[in-house]
Amino acid sequence: MAGPAFIALALALSLSTFAGPAQARGNPAWPAAKPLTFVVPFSPGSGTDIIARIVADTLGTALGQTIVVENRPGAGGTLGAAAVAKADPDGYTYLVHSSAHVINPAIYPGLPYDALADFVGITPLASFPNVLVVAPGKGFRNVPDLVAKAKAAPGGLSYASAGTGSATHMNAEQFRVAAGIDALHVPFRGTPPAMNETLAGRVDWFFAPLVSALPLVQSGQLQALAVSTAERSATLPDVPTLTEAGLPEATYRFWVGLFAPAGTSPGIVEQLHRETLKVLKRPEVQERFKGMGATAFSMDSTEFDAMLARETRHAAELARIAGIQAD
C-alpha cells in the first residue's frame, strides 16, 4: 500500500500536470487585468481605422474591458505590424490590418517580421469593394470603353493609387494585367490626394476604396465604372462588377482583419474569435458597416490563416508579373 508521502507526491504531480496546459492557455484573469490595444497601422479616418473602432466599441462592452485603438501609420502599414509582431503575446495587444498585410512581403524586402509566422489570424472583420472611378469629363462610357482607349494609346493613360503596394495599387495592377493594357502608374501618399487628382482629371482612373469614393459618386462628381468584388455592392447596386464588364480575373476583394502576435494563448484566441463573431452579427454593427459600403466578413482562425497564405502567394506573383517594387 502506498504511504501518505507517496500519495501526496502523486497528487502534486497530477495537479501540476493539469495546471500546465491551463496556464499555457493564457492568463486566467484575461481580459480583466488591463485594457486591450488594437494597433491600426494606418492614419485615423482610414477604412481600416473606422472598422477597428466600430468593432472595438462593441467588443469592449462584450468583454467587459476597454479596447484602445492606437494608430501607428507608416511604410505601408509595416511599422504598426512590426510593433505588434514584437509585442508580448499576453492577450492584450492586437493588430487590425488590411489586405496590405499580405502584399507587403512582396513589396518590402527585409521586413523585420514574417507576415505569416509572426501572427495568428483571429478572423477577418469586413470586406469592401474598391470602385473604379473616373472624372465624368473623361468621357469613358464603361469599362470596355476605357480598356479600348488604353489599348489604342499604349502608355498614354494614367492611373492613381494610394501608394506603391497599397491595395488600391494592387487592384489597379490586377485590372491592368487582366485587361492586357499598358498605362502609367501615378502613386500618391494616401487616398485623398489620389482622389483629388482623379477628380481634377489629371489622372485617368483610380480604384478607390468605396468608403472614400461614395460621396463623390453619389454627388456625380466622380463616375463609377465598376466595383472590384465578385458581387455588386448593395451601396451602389447599379454599378456593375468587373466580371460583368468582361474581366473576371480582375476581381479584387479588400478586407480588414484582426490578428494576434504569434504565441498568444490558443484559449484567448478562441475566446476573442467567438466574441468577435457575435459582434459582427449584431444588427447595429452591420448597419454601421453598410453605411460605409462594407460587409461583415468572418472565418475561423484556421480558415483565415489559410486565406492569408494563399493571398500572400498571389500578391508575390502579381508583384513579379507587374514589376512592382517599393518606392
Residue pairs with C-beta under 8 A, 6 or more apart in sequence:
2 10
22 28
24 265
25 265
25 266
25 267
25 268
26 90
26 91
26 264
26 265
26 267
26 268
27 33
27 90
27 91
27 265
30 90
30 91
30 92
30 265
30 268
31 63
31 64
31 65
31 91
31 92
32 64
32 65
33 92
34 92
35 65
35 66
35 67
35 68
35 92
36 60
36 63
36 65
36 66
36 67
36 68
36 91
36 92
36 93
36 94
37 67
37 68
37 69
37 70
37 92
37 93
37 94
38 52
38 55
38 56
38 67
38 68
38 69
38 70
38 94
38 95
38 96
38 258
39 70
39 72
39 80
39 83
39 84
39 93
39 94
39 95
39 96
40 46
40 48
40 49
40 52
40 69
40 70
40 71
40 72
40 80
40 96
40 97
41 48
41 71
41 72
41 73
41 74
41 77
41 78
41 79
41 80
41 81
41 95
41 97
42 48
42 49
42 71
42 73
42 77
42 80
42 98
43 49
43 71
43 73
43 190
44 71
46 191
47 98
47 128
47 209
47 211
47 212
47 254
47 256
47 292
47 294
48 96
48 97
48 98
48 256
49 69
49 71
50 211
50 292
51 96
51 125
51 126
51 256
51 289
51 294
52 69
52 96
52 125
52 256
53 69
54 285
54 288
54 289
55 96
55 125
55 258
55 276
55 279
55 280
55 285
56 67
56 68
56 69
57 67
58 279
58 282
58 284
58 285
59 67
59 275
59 276
59 279
60 66
60 67
62 275
62 278
62 279
63 275
69 96
71 80
72 79
72 80
72 83
73 79
73 80
74 80
75 108
76 100
76 103
76 104
76 107
76 108
76 163
76 164
76 165
76 166
76 326
77 97
77 98
77 100
77 101
77 104
78 104
78 108
78 111
80 95
80 97
81 95
81 97
81 101
81 104
81 113
81 115
81 119
82 111
82 112
82 113
84 93
84 94
84 95
84 119
84 259
84 261
85 112
85 113
85 114
85 118
85 119
85 261
85 262
86 113
86 261
87 93
87 261
88 261
89 260
89 261
89 262
89 263
89 264
89 265
90 264
91 260
91 264
91 265
91 268
91 272
93 260
93 261
94 122
94 258
94 259
94 260
94 272
95 119
95 258
95 259
95 260
95 261
96 125
96 256
96 257
96 258
96 259
97 256
97 257
97 259
98 167
98 254
98 255
98 256
98 257
99 167
99 170
99 253
99 254
99 255
99 311
100 165
100 166
100 167
101 115
101 257
101 259
101 308
102 115
102 308
102 311
102 312
102 314
102 315
103 165
103 166
103 167
103 170
103 315
103 319
104 111
104 115
104 165
105 111
105 114
105 115
105 312
105 315
105 316
106 165
106 312
106 315
106 316
106 318
106 319
106 320
106 324
107 164
107 165
107 319
107 324
107 325
107 326
108 165
108 326
109 326
115 308
115 312
116 305
116 308
116 309
116 312
117 262
118 261
118 262
119 259
119 260
119 261
119 262
120 259
120 260
120 261
120 262
120 264
120 269
120 301
120 305
121 257
121 258
121 259
121 301
121 304
121 305
121 307
121 308
122 257
122 258
122 259
122 260
122 269
122 272
122 273
122 276
122 301
122 304
123 257
123 258
123 273
123 276
123 277
123 280
123 298
123 299
123 300
123 301
123 304
124 255
124 256
124 257
124 258
124 297
124 298
124 299
124 304
124 307
125 255
125 256
125 257
125 258
125 276
125 280
125 296
125 297
125 298
126 255
126 256
126 280
126 289
126 294
126 295
126 296
126 297
127 229
127 253
127 254
127 255
127 256
127 294
127 295
127 297
128 209
128 210
128 211
128 254
128 255
128 256
128 292
128 293
128 294
128 295
129 210
129 227
129 228
129 229
129 233
129 253
129 254
129 293
130 167
130 168
130 171
130 207
130 208
130 209
130 210
130 227
130 228
130 252
130 254
131 207
131 208
131 209
131 210
131 213
131 217
131 224
131 226
131 227
131 228
131 233
131 236
131 239
132 143
132 175
132 205
132 206
132 207
132 224
132 225
132 226
132 227
132 228
132 242
133 195
133 198
133 205
133 206
133 207
133 208
133 213
133 216
133 217
133 222
133 223
133 224
133 225
134 140
134 146
134 198
134 204
134 205
134 206
134 222
134 223
134 225
135 198
135 199
135 200
135 201
135 222
135 223
136 220
136 221
136 222
136 223
137 201
138 201
138 204
138 223
140 146
140 149
140 204
140 205
140 223
140 225
142 225
142 240
142 245
143 225
143 226
143 240
143 242
143 245
143 246
143 247
144 245
144 246
146 157
146 204
146 205
146 225
147 179
147 181
147 247
149 157
150 156
150 157
150 179
150 181
150 182
150 183
151 180
151 181
154 181
154 182
155 182
155 183
155 184
156 183
157 181
157 183
157 184
157 204
157 205
158 183
158 184
158 185
158 186
158 203
158 204
159 172
159 176
159 183
159 184
159 185
159 186
159 203
159 204
159 205
159 206
159 207
160 168
160 186
160 187
160 188
160 194
160 195
160 197
160 198
160 203
160 205
160 206
161 168
161 169
161 172
161 185
161 186
161 187
161 188
161 194
161 206
161 207
162 168
162 169
162 187
162 188
162 189
162 190
162 191
162 194
163 169
163 187
163 188
163 189
163 190
163 327
164 185
164 187
164 324
164 325
164 326
164 327
165 319
165 324
165 326
166 187
167 209
167 252
167 254
168 191
168 194
168 206
168 207
168 208
168 209
169 185
169 187
169 324
170 252
170 315
170 318
170 324
171 207
171 228
171 252
171 254
172 185
172 205
172 206
172 207
173 185
173 318
173 322
173 324
174 249
174 250
174 251
174 252
174 318
175 207
175 228
175 242
175 247
175 250
175 252
176 182
176 183
176 322
177 249
177 318
177 321
177 322
178 242
178 247
178 249
178 250
179 247
179 250
183 204
186 194
186 197
186 203
187 327
188 194
188 197
191 208
191 209
191 212
192 212
194 203
194 206
194 208
195 206
195 208
195 212
195 213
195 216
195 222
197 203
198 204
198 205
198 206
198 208
198 222
199 216
199 221
199 222
205 225
207 228
207 252
208 222
209 254
210 227
210 233
210 235
210 236
210 292
210 293
210 294
211 292
211 293
211 294
213 222
213 224
214 235
214 236
214 292
214 293
216 222
217 223
217 224
217 236
224 236
224 239
225 239
225 245
226 239
226 240
226 241
226 242
226 244
226 245
227 233
227 236
227 239
227 240
227 241
227 242
228 241
228 242
228 250
228 251
228 252
228 253
228 254
229 241
229 251
229 252
229 253
230 241
230 243
230 251
230 253
231 241
232 239
232 240
232 241
233 239
233 293
234 290
234 295
235 290
235 293
236 293
241 251
242 248
242 250
242 251
243 251
255 297
256 294
257 304
258 272
258 276
260 268
260 269
260 272
269 301
270 301
273 300
273 301
276 298
277 298
279 285
280 286
280 296
280 297
280 298
281 296
285 296
286 296
289 295
289 296
299 307
318 324
319 325
